[in-house]
Amino acid sequence: MLEVGSVAPAFSAPDQHGNAVSSDGLAGKWVALWWYPKASTPG
């Protein structure tokens, strides 16, 4: 669990077009991330 005000860990994830986005390329920018934990999973 991250603490409020802590630095986000390094990550890489696909964008809506399938292109890789990494935290390195977003350094110094405001970023909002959201995800659906049960998306694409059964149940």
PQR file with spaces between the fields and no chain letter, atoms N, CA, C, O and H, PARSE charges and radii, in Angstrom:
ATOM       1  N    MET     1       0.838   -1.167    0.000 -0.4000 1.5000
ATOM       2  CA   MET     1       0.000    0.000    0.000 -0.0000 2.0000
ATOM       3  C    MET     1       0.891    1.241    0.000  0.5500 1.7000
ATOM       4  O    MET     1       1.840    1.332    0.779 -0.5500 1.4000
ATOM       5  N    LEU     2       0.583    2.181   -0.867 -0.4000 1.5000
ATOM       6  CA   LEU     2       1.333    3.439   -0.906 -0.0000 2.0000
ATOM       7  C    LEU     2       0.821    4.386    0.169  0.5500 1.7000
ATOM       8  O    LEU     2      -0.372    4.423    0.469 -0.5500 1.4000
ATOM       9  H    LEU     2      -0.188    2.107   -1.499  0.4000 1.0000
ATOM      10  N    GLU     3       1.726    5.137    0.732 -0.4000 1.5000
ATOM      11  CA   GLU     3       1.374    6.167    1.698 -0.0000 2.0000
ATOM      12  C    GLU     3       1.130    7.470    0.948  0.5500 1.7000
ATOM      13  O    GLU     3       1.752    7.720   -0.084 -0.5500 1.4000
ATOM      14  H    GLU     3       2.695    5.108    0.488  0.4000 1.0000
ATOM      15  N    VAL     4       0.228    8.298    1.462 -0.4000 1.5000
ATOM      16  CA   VAL     4      -0.041    9.598    0.857 -0.0000 2.0000
ATOM      17  C    VAL     4       1.256   10.399    0.781  0.5500 1.7000
ATOM      18  O    VAL     4       1.989   10.505    1.764 -0.5500 1.4000
ATOM      19  H    VAL     4      -0.277    8.094    2.300  0.4000 1.0000
ATOM      20  N    GLY     5       1.530   10.963   -0.399 -0.4000 1.5000
ATOM      21  CA   GLY     5       2.718   11.775   -0.598 -0.0000 2.0000
ATOM      22  C    GLY     5       3.963   11.000   -0.990  0.5500 1.7000
ATOM      23  O    GLY     5       5.006   11.602   -1.245 -0.5500 1.4000
ATOM      24  H    GLY     5       0.934   10.877   -1.198  0.4000 1.0000
ATOM      25  N    SER     6       3.873    9.662   -1.043 -0.4000 1.5000
ATOM      26  CA   SER     6       5.048    8.873   -1.418 -0.0000 2.0000
ATOM      27  C    SER     6       5.224    8.878   -2.935  0.5500 1.7000
ATOM      28  O    SER     6       4.293    9.168   -3.686 -0.5500 1.4000
ATOM      29  H    SER     6       3.026    9.174   -0.836  0.4000 1.0000
ATOM      30  N    VAL     7       6.410    8.558   -3.353 -0.4000 1.5000
ATOM      31  CA   VAL     7       6.730    8.484   -4.781 -0.0000 2.0000
ATOM      32  C    VAL     7       6.153    7.174   -5.331  0.5500 1.7000
ATOM      33  O    VAL     7       6.286    6.118   -4.712 -0.5500 1.4000
ATOM      34  H    VAL     7       7.167    8.322   -2.743  0.4000 1.0000
ATOM      35  N    ALA     8       5.521    7.256   -6.480 -0.4000 1.5000
ATOM      36  CA   ALA     8       4.960    6.060   -7.108 -0.0000 2.0000
ATOM      37  C    ALA     8       6.077    5.128   -7.565  0.5500 1.7000
ATOM      38  O    ALA     8       7.119    5.597   -8.023 -0.5500 1.4000
ATOM      39  H    ALA     8       5.413    8.113   -6.983  0.4000 1.0000
ATOM      40  N    PRO     9       5.880    3.826   -7.449 -0.5600 1.5000
ATOM      41  CA   PRO     9       6.887    2.880   -7.938  0.2800 2.0000
ATOM      42  C    PRO     9       6.940    2.894   -9.468  0.5500 1.7000
ATOM      43  O    PRO     9       5.977    3.286  -10.126 -0.5500 1.4000
ATOM      44  N    ALA    10       8.054    2.471  -10.014 -0.4000 1.5000
ATOM      45  CA   ALA    10       8.193    2.391  -11.472 -0.0000 2.0000
ATOM      46  C    ALA    10       7.165    1.409  -12.023  0.5500 1.7000
ATOM      47  O    ALA    10       6.894    0.377  -11.409 -0.5500 1.4000
ATOM      48  H    ALA    10       8.837    2.153   -9.479  0.4000 1.0000
ATOM      49  N    PHE    11       6.592    1.733  -13.184 -0.4000 1.5000
ATOM      50  CA   PHE    11       5.612    0.843  -13.795 -0.0000 2.0000
ATOM      51  C    PHE    11       5.633    0.987  -15.308  0.5500 1.7000
ATOM      52  O    PHE    11       6.180    1.946  -15.854 -0.5500 1.4000
ATOM      53  H    PHE    11       6.812    2.572  -13.683  0.4000 1.0000
ATOM      54  N    SER    12       5.036    0.027  -15.959 -0.4000 1.5000
ATOM      55  CA   SER    12       4.813    0.050  -17.399 -0.0000 2.0000
ATOM      56  C    SER    12       3.458   -0.605  -17.628  0.5500 1.7000
ATOM      57  O    SER    12       3.164   -1.651  -17.049 -0.5500 1.4000
ATOM      58  H    SER    12       4.592   -0.752  -15.516  0.4000 1.0000
ATOM      59  N    ALA    13       2.632    0.011  -18.475 -0.4000 1.5000
ATOM      60  CA   ALA    13       1.294   -0.515  -18.743 -0.0000 2.0000
ATOM      61  C    ALA    13       0.878   -0.109  -20.148  0.5500 1.7000
ATOM      62  O    ALA    13       1.372    0.889  -20.674 -0.5500 1.4000
ATOM      63  H    ALA    13       2.871    0.860  -18.946  0.4000 1.0000
ATOM      64  N    PRO    14      -0.026   -0.869  -20.764 -0.5600 1.5000
ATOM      65  CA   PRO    14      -0.507   -0.495  -22.095  0.2800 2.0000
ATOM      66  C    PRO    14      -1.535    0.635  -22.011  0.5500 1.7000
ATOM      67  O    PRO    14      -2.325    0.697  -21.069 -0.5500 1.4000
ATOM      68  N    ASP    15      -1.516    1.528  -23.006 -0.4000 1.5000
ATOM      69  CA   ASP    15      -2.542    2.564  -23.082 -0.0000 2.0000
ATOM      70  C    ASP    15      -3.741    2.024  -23.861  0.5500 1.7000
ATOM      71  O    ASP    15      -3.783    0.841  -24.198 -0.5500 1.4000
ATOM      72  H    ASP    15      -0.875    1.478  -23.771  0.4000 1.0000
ATOM      73  N    GLN    16      -4.709    2.885  -24.147 -0.4000 1.5000
ATOM      74  CA   GLN    16      -5.928    2.444  -24.819 -0.0000 2.0000
ATOM      75  C    GLN    16      -5.696    1.933  -26.237  0.5500 1.7000
ATOM      76  O    GLN    16      -6.580    1.310  -26.825 -0.5500 1.4000
ATOM      77  H    GLN    16      -4.675    3.846  -23.874  0.4000 1.0000
ATOM      78  N    HIS    17      -4.512    2.194  -26.787 -0.4000 1.5000
ATOM      79  CA   HIS    17      -4.171    1.731  -28.131 -0.0000 2.0000
ATOM      80  C    HIS    17      -3.203    0.546  -28.109  0.5500 1.7000
ATOM      81  O    HIS    17      -2.777    0.065  -29.159 -0.5500 1.4000
ATOM      82  H    HIS    17      -3.794    2.700  -26.309  0.4000 1.0000
ATOM      83  N    GLY    18      -2.861    0.083  -26.910 -0.4000 1.5000
ATOM      84  CA   GLY    18      -1.947   -1.045  -26.783 -0.0000 2.0000
ATOM      85  C    GLY    18      -0.480   -0.658  -26.756  0.5500 1.7000
ATOM      86  O    GLY    18       0.388   -1.529  -26.704 -0.5500 1.4000
ATOM      87  H    GLY    18      -3.206    0.474  -26.057  0.4000 1.0000
ATOM      88  N    ASN    19      -0.188    0.645  -26.791 -0.4000 1.5000
ATOM      89  CA   ASN    19       1.202    1.116  -26.732 -0.0000 2.0000
ATOM      90  C    ASN    19       1.678    1.150  -25.288  0.5500 1.7000
ATOM      91  O    ASN    19       0.923    1.521  -24.389 -0.5500 1.4000
ATOM      92  H    ASN    19      -0.893    1.353  -26.833  0.4000 1.0000
ATOM      93  N    ALA    20       2.921    0.768  -25.067 -0.4000 1.5000
ATOM      94  CA   ALA    20       3.476    0.759  -23.717 -0.0000 2.0000
ATOM      95  C    ALA    20       3.695    2.186  -23.214  0.5500 1.7000
ATOM      96  O    ALA    20       4.226    3.033  -23.932 -0.5500 1.4000
ATOM      97  H    ALA    20       3.534    0.467  -25.797  0.4000 1.0000
ATOM      98  N    VAL    21       3.281    2.436  -21.982 -0.4000 1.5000
ATOM      99  CA   VAL    21       3.502    3.705  -21.301 -0.0000 2.0000
ATOM     100  C    VAL    21       4.241    3.376  -20.017  0.5500 1.7000
ATOM     101  O    VAL    21       3.846    2.462  -19.293 -0.5500 1.4000
ATOM     102  H    VAL    21       2.849    1.747  -21.400  0.4000 1.0000
ATOM     103  N    SER    22       5.308    4.106  -19.724 -0.4000 1.5000
ATOM     104  CA   SER    22       6.062    3.818  -18.504 -0.0000 2.0000
ATOM     105  C    SER    22       6.160    5.068  -17.638  0.5500 1.7000
ATOM     106  O    SER    22       5.995    6.189  -18.119 -0.5500 1.4000
ATOM     107  H    SER    22       5.629    4.848  -20.311  0.4000 1.0000
ATOM     108  N    SER    23       6.426    4.859  -16.378 -0.4000 1.5000
ATOM     109  CA   SER    23       6.564    5.976  -15.452 -0.0000 2.0000
ATOM     110  C    SER    23       7.744    6.870  -15.845  0.5500 1.7000
ATOM     111  O    SER    23       7.722    8.072  -15.578 -0.5500 1.4000
ATOM     112  H    SER    23       6.559    3.949  -15.987  0.4000 1.0000
ATOM     113  N    ASP    24       8.754    6.306  -16.463 -0.4000 1.5000
ATOM     114  CA   ASP    24       9.900    7.119  -16.892 -0.0000 2.0000
ATOM     115  C    ASP    24       9.467    8.203  -17.880  0.5500 1.7000
ATOM     116  O    ASP    24       9.941    9.336  -17.803 -0.5500 1.4000
ATOM     117  H    ASP    24       8.772    5.330  -16.680  0.4000 1.0000
ATOM     118  N    GLY    25       8.581    7.866  -18.797 -0.4000 1.5000
ATOM     119  CA   GLY    25       8.116    8.818  -19.801 -0.0000 2.0000
ATOM     120  C    GLY    25       7.127    9.834  -19.262  0.5500 1.7000
ATOM     121  O    GLY    25       6.817   10.816  -19.936 -0.5500 1.4000
ATOM     122  H    GLY    25       8.195    6.946  -18.860  0.4000 1.0000
ATOM     123  N    LEU    26       6.629    9.610  -18.053 -0.4000 1.5000
ATOM     124  CA   LEU    26       5.649   10.519  -17.450 -0.0000 2.0000
ATOM     125  C    LEU    26       6.231   11.369  -16.331  0.5500 1.7000
ATOM     126  O    LEU    26       5.511   12.140  -15.696 -0.5500 1.4000
ATOM     127  H    LEU    26       6.881    8.813  -17.505  0.4000 1.0000
ATOM     128  N    ALA    27       7.517   11.234  -16.088 -0.4000 1.5000
ATOM     129  CA   ALA    27       8.162   11.960  -14.992 -0.0000 2.0000
ATOM     130  C    ALA    27       7.939   13.464  -15.130  0.5500 1.7000
ATOM     131  O    ALA    27       8.124   14.036  -16.205 -0.5500 1.4000
ATOM     132  H    ALA    27       8.102   10.608  -16.604  0.4000 1.0000
ATOM     133  N    GLY    28       7.540   14.093  -14.032 -0.4000 1.5000
ATOM     134  CA   GLY    28       7.336   15.536  -14.017 -0.0000 2.0000
ATOM     135  C    GLY    28       5.976   15.982  -14.507  0.5500 1.7000
ATOM     136  O    GLY    28       5.706   17.183  -14.549 -0.5500 1.4000
ATOM     137  H    GLY    28       7.389   13.629  -13.159  0.4000 1.0000
ATOM     138  N    LYS    29       5.098   15.039  -14.886 -0.4000 1.5000
ATOM     139  CA   LYS    29       3.767   15.365  -15.383 -0.0000 2.0000
ATOM     140  C    LYS    29       2.717   14.892  -14.385  0.5500 1.7000
ATOM     141  O    LYS    29       2.947   13.951  -13.625 -0.5500 1.4000
ATOM     142  H    LYS    29       5.318   14.064  -14.853  0.4000 1.0000
ATOM     143  N    TRP    30       1.562   15.554  -14.393 -0.4000 1.5000
ATOM     144  CA   TRP    30       0.434   15.091  -13.601 -0.0000 2.0000
ATOM     145  C    TRP    30      -0.179   13.905  -14.317  0.5500 1.7000
ATOM     146  O    TRP    30      -0.388   13.950  -15.529 -0.5500 1.4000
ATOM     147  H    TRP    30       1.375   16.318  -15.010  0.4000 1.0000
ATOM     148  N    VAL    31      -0.465   12.856  -13.588 -0.4000 1.5000
ATOM     149  CA   VAL    31      -0.995   11.630  -14.177 -0.0000 2.0000
ATOM     150  C    VAL    31      -2.145   11.113  -13.323  0.5500 1.7000
ATOM     151  O    VAL    31      -2.052   11.082  -12.096 -0.5500 1.4000
ATOM     152  H    VAL    31      -0.295   12.819  -12.603  0.4000 1.0000
ATOM     153  N    ALA    32      -3.222   10.711  -13.972 -0.4000 1.5000
ATOM     154  CA   ALA    32      -4.336   10.057  -13.274 -0.0000 2.0000
ATOM     155  C    ALA    32      -4.472    8.649  -13.848  0.5500 1.7000
ATOM     156  O    ALA    32      -4.611    8.474  -15.058 -0.5500 1.4000
ATOM     157  H    ALA    32      -3.298   10.736  -14.969  0.4000 1.0000
ATOM     158  N    LEU    33      -4.430    7.665  -12.982 -0.4000 1.5000
ATOM     159  CA   LEU    33      -4.566    6.274  -13.400 -0.0000 2.0000
ATOM     160  C    LEU    33      -5.820    5.690  -12.787  0.5500 1.7000
ATOM     161  O    LEU    33      -6.147    5.982  -11.637 -0.5500 1.4000
ATOM     162  H    LEU    33      -4.316    7.808  -11.999  0.4000 1.0000
ATOM     163  N    TRP    34      -6.516    4.876  -13.536 -0.4000 1.5000
ATOM     164  CA   TRP    34      -7.615    4.115  -12.969 -0.0000 2.0000
ATOM     165  C    TRP    34      -7.701    2.793  -13.688  0.5500 1.7000
ATOM     166  O    TRP    34      -7.256    2.656  -14.827 -0.5500 1.4000
ATOM     167  H    TRP    34      -6.250    4.639  -14.471  0.4000 1.0000
ATOM     168  N    TRP    35      -8.267    1.840  -13.022 -0.4000 1.5000
ATOM     169  CA   TRP    35      -8.395    0.517  -13.608 -0.0000 2.0000
ATOM     170  C    TRP    35      -9.595   -0.167  -12.991  0.5500 1.7000
ATOM     171  O    TRP    35     -10.112    0.257  -11.958 -0.5500 1.4000
ATOM     172  H    TRP    35      -8.628    1.951  -12.096  0.4000 1.0000
ATOM     173  N    TYR    36     -10.018   -1.205  -13.624 -0.4000 1.5000
ATOM     174  CA   TYR    36     -11.134   -1.998  -13.159 -0.0000 2.0000
ATOM     175  C    TYR    36     -10.571   -3.356  -12.751  0.5500 1.7000
ATOM     176  O    TYR    36     -10.261   -4.172  -13.619 -0.5500 1.4000
ATOM     177  H    TYR    36      -9.599   -1.549  -14.464  0.4000 1.0000
ATOM     178  N    PRO    37     -10.431   -3.617  -11.456 -0.5600 1.5000
ATOM     179  CA   PRO    37      -9.785   -4.852  -10.986  0.2800 2.0000
ATOM     180  C    PRO    37     -10.392   -6.131  -11.542  0.5500 1.7000
ATOM     181  O    PRO    37      -9.677   -7.117  -11.720 -0.5500 1.4000
ATOM     182  N    LYS    38     -11.680   -6.142  -11.817 -0.4000 1.5000
ATOM     183  CA   LYS    38     -12.308   -7.363  -12.298 -0.0000 2.0000
ATOM     184  C    LYS    38     -12.531   -7.358  -13.805  0.5500 1.7000
ATOM     185  O    LYS    38     -13.158   -8.280  -14.329 -0.5500 1.4000
ATOM     186  H    LYS    38     -12.261   -5.341  -11.673  0.4000 1.0000
ATOM     187  N    ALA    39     -12.044   -6.361  -14.508 -0.4000 1.5000
ATOM     188  CA   ALA    39     -12.204   -6.317  -15.949 -0.0000 2.0000
ATOM     189  C    ALA    39     -11.479   -7.498  -16.597  0.5500 1.7000
ATOM     190  O    ALA    39     -10.363   -7.844  -16.208 -0.5500 1.4000
ATOM     191  H    ALA    39     -11.535   -5.612  -14.083  0.4000 1.0000
ATOM     192  N    SER    40     -12.105   -8.086  -17.553 -0.4000 1.5000
ATOM     193  CA   SER    40     -11.531   -9.204  -18.311 -0.0000 2.0000
ATOM     194  C    SER    40     -11.250  -10.432  -17.445  0.5500 1.7000
ATOM     195  O    SER    40     -10.385  -11.241  -17.782 -0.5500 1.4000
ATOM     196  H    SER    40     -13.011   -7.805  -17.869  0.4000 1.0000
ATOM     197  N    THR    41     -11.967  -10.575  -16.340 -0.4000 1.5000
ATOM     198  CA   THR    41     -11.815  -11.768  -15.511 -0.0000 2.0000
ATOM     199  C    THR    41     -13.194  -12.408  -15.309  0.5500 1.7000
ATOM     200  O    THR    41     -14.204  -11.703  -15.293 -0.5500 1.4000
ATOM     201  H    THR    41     -12.670   -9.918  -16.066  0.4000 1.0000
ATOM     202  N    PRO    42     -13.243  -13.700  -15.158 -0.5600 1.5000
ATOM     203  CA   PRO    42     -14.537  -14.338  -14.930  0.2800 2.0000
ATOM     204  C    PRO    42     -15.079  -13.991  -13.536  0.5500 1.7000
ATOM     205  O    PRO    42     -14.309  -13.764  -12.603 -0.5500 1.4000
ATOM     206  N    GLY    43     -16.368  -13.954  -13.410 -0.4000 1.5000
ATOM     207  CA   GLY    43     -16.988  -13.764  -12.109 -0.0000 2.0000
ATOM     208  C    GLY    43     -17.443  -12.398  -11.885  0.5500 1.7000
ATOM     209  O    GLY    43     -17.987  -12.095  -10.823 -0.5500 1.4000
ATOM     210  H    GLY    43     -16.994  -14.138  -14.168  0.4000 1.0000
